[in-house]
Amino acid sequence: SALTAFLAFRIFQPYAFSANTSVKAGVVFAGYGLVVDRDTLKWDDYKGVDATGKWVLALQGDPDLENPKSPFIEFSSERSKAMFASEKGAAGLVLVAGSKFSEKDNLSSLIFDKNSSRYSIPVIQVTRDVANKILGGKNTVEKLEAEMDSLKKPLNLKTDATVSATVNVTQKETESRNVVAFLPGTDKNLKNEYIVIGGHFDHLGMGGPGSGSRATDTIAVHNGADDNASGVATVIQLAEKFAGEKKNKRSIIFAAFGAEEMGLIGSNAFTAKPPVKTEEMVAMFNFDMVGRLDKATNTLTIGGTQTSKETEELLNKYNNGFSLAFSPEGVGPSDHTSFYLQNLYFVK
């Protein structure tokens, strides 16, 4: 049977990373759409079925859905499943939520996922009613989900359906800016070394899907005063202090980064085309969410403390009344990551 006349955004819709194209093809069901072969973790939903040139219908989530530490989590995103389908030669991917994944069977919002790359195949989501029509009545999403859950092994099958779909998703672009100031050093030799002091000036507003909030279902004030007007105020105050004293031996670059919440876009742009040579930037200090302090513990969290030999010693030496919580890693959810990946030291 041909299925062609469903209402967009109510019972089917594309993902933002879908290819813009039209596909008319047969359909195979391939479990959770996973291909995993790592040590003792093995799962192949495509084994025994040929997906070449066909739509792949697969469930969202993974076989260990109720486990918050499921070993499948890193493989089960929509993008990962699109990659697996593409590698198997599929013409497109159709995802549907089983009853365990979404009891109400609501389609997820069409949002930008902080990644501008797109796949070469169309990737869409449908409701269970649509998926069950594709499956043809003999099988249903609920039945197949229950069977996989019971057997604890992959399940795939051919269908008699033909699906015709056209995807046309346009990503709307906007412009963001970094605001940068430069203070020359006073030492004739050291002035050719640069310290970067930065923080991001964008914030999440009211949150919600696509905002970057970790609580994607929460529509409420996300306090921009802390995240991250506090960091920007710190950068401005330090700029005023250093400029007034004129005692800095090394040169200092003060930077307010845009679009951090959309994927470190501003700081990535800065490090991709820096105002000075990367090797001349010897340290980066990133201030993010420094507007509130846990008064009960008086704890100040500092990241990247083992990205240079001196950091922890200096912090302990000059600490005045704080309980310091050190995190040694150089990568984290803020702009310091853009610099660390360029082999720069930093303190957050």
C-alpha positions, 0 to 999 in steps of 0.5 A: 500500500502507498502512504502519501497523504499524512498531515505534516507536524501532527503525525509526521515531521522531519528532523532538522538534520534531514536531507532535503529530498524526495524519496519513494521506496519500500520499507523494512523494520529494523528494531531500534536501528542500532549497530553496536559492536564494542567489547561485550556489547553487541547488537545489530538490528540490520542483521539478516535484512537488506535495507539498501534503497529502502526506508528503514522504520525503527524505534526511538530509544534503545533496548535498555530504555529504563536504565539511566546508565544504559550502555546503548545511550551513546549509540541511540541518538537520532543522529547516530541512527541516521548514520547507521541507516546511511551506512547500510545504504538506506534511502531514508529513516523513519523513527517512531516512539514505542509506548515505553519511550513516549506513552502519549506518542508526541512528536518531538519539536523541530529544533536546531540541535547545535550541529549544522551538519546534515545527512544525505538521507531524509530522516523523519518521525511519525506517530505510532498510528502511521507506523502501524499502517506501514507495518500493515496490521499483522504487526504493530509497534507495540507488539514488536517493542514487547517482543524485543523487550521479552527476547532481549535481542534484535528483531527486523522484518520486511513490509509490503508498504511503500512510503513517499515523502518529501523533506524541505527544512530550511535553517534560518541563519542569524548573526552573532558577534564577539566583543574583544578588547586588547591591552598591550603588555609593559614588558618588551619581551613578555608583551608578545605573549597573550592572556585571554580573559573571557566569558559569554554574553548570551543566555537562555531566556525562558529555556524550552526546546532548542534553547540549550537548556539542560531541562528541555521541558522547562519553560521558566526564567533561566537566570541570565544574571548568573549565566552569564552576566556575572561572567561578563561583569567580571571580565569588564571589571578586570579590564578596568583594573588592568587598564588602570594599573598598567602593570601587566607584563604580558598582553591581555585580550578581553573577550565577550563571546556570543552564541555559547549556548548554541554550541560554543560558536563564538569562542570556536570562531575566535580560536579558528581565526584568532587575533594573534597566533595561537601559540602566542596565547599562553593562558585562557581564563573563562568566567561562567556562572560566577554570580552565585555562591553556595553559602552553606559550603562556601564552595567555588568550583574551578575547572581545568586545574591540571591543564597547567603545572602551576594552577592548583598551587597558585589557587591554593596559595592565593585562596582567601576563605573559599572552599575550592572544588577542583576539576582537572579536565580541560573540556567542559560545557563552556568556552574554555573548551574551544581554547583547550582543544587548541592546546591552550591552558586555562582556568575556569 
